């Protein structure tokens, strides 16, 4: 039913296995590394395809942070009218070109790939029973192809060892399913549950830590206004603590190859975040510098009269306030210099001193009349 997922996943994995199988020596240990690398580069291929949607996701996240104060104002204003609130929120998002779906697209596209890889890995060994399982014998499962993989490649996968254990084995796997990993049904099992745990547990810890570091790096780039949103805080808490803990809890139920997929995905995400965010910051810095250069070019030189054409041009480009402030500052500087120069060039006229004798005589005459 989901062949449109299983065939592309197995096809990409087949190509990378063909390449690494041709490069690496032929032995169960090296065959295990060839299969492991095919899983890792399946992840890298997928993430390379999703690079542009990831950039869109980052841009969507930044837009969401920018309009967060306005969204809070809408929620507060229409707290009692949910319908009106929804309409205003959609209108605000449309005005700023904000599409919530773009923020989830890369993650949503990875889910079917994860499901497809899990199914393809499980289909190498079809001795399991239960829902969706075939319950075949070890002989039967070793004689069936697996989507793009031929019978010989299926047998090579089952015989391959990654640090001594099969790539599709997991800690909680029933012992009854282990016989399919042996070339002959009568051969003794060459690994134990403890061997699987020794390989799986370190990968689980690395995957959990890498998930936490990615979530932490994303949270550090959020603005204070965005973190004030209860939904954002909840999602940040989930990604920082619940998801890493979930890997530790579910890790024993996942094959070794699935955990390698998880580690590879997180390593790619961590590097890609730094690359994309660094590029966006450089572009924003270049835009700010270009704006400052434009303001300097439009501003009049000291002592010169402001050019109204440049001012009107700046108004059209949205920089009128900055230019007006620059012009006003320059004019004030000119006025101050002129006032200071005039004050230095003119001497103050001496004020006439009052004649005290006249005042006394007048006062005496007035007194005599009385």
LINFEN-V626325 format. One line per field, one symbol per residue. ss: DSSP state (a for helix, b for strand, c for the rest). A space follows every 50 residues. Layout:
ss = ???
This chain:
ss = ccaaaaaaaaaaaaaaaaaaaaaccccaaaaaaaaaaaaaaaaaaaaaac aaaaaaaaaaaaaaaacaaaaaaaaaaccccaaaaaaaaaaaaaacccca aaaaaaaaaaaaaaaaaaaaaacccccccccccccccaaaaccccbccbc aaaaaaaaaccbccbcccccccccaaaaaaacccccccccccaaaaaaaa aaaaaaaaaaaaaaaaaaaacccaaaaccaaaaaaaaaaaaaaaaaaaaa aaaccaaaaaaaaaaaaaaaaaaaaaaaaaaaaaaaaaaaaaaaaaaacc cccccccaaaaaaaaaaccaaaaaaaaaaaaaaaaaaaaaaaaaaccccc cccccaaaaaaaaaaaaaac
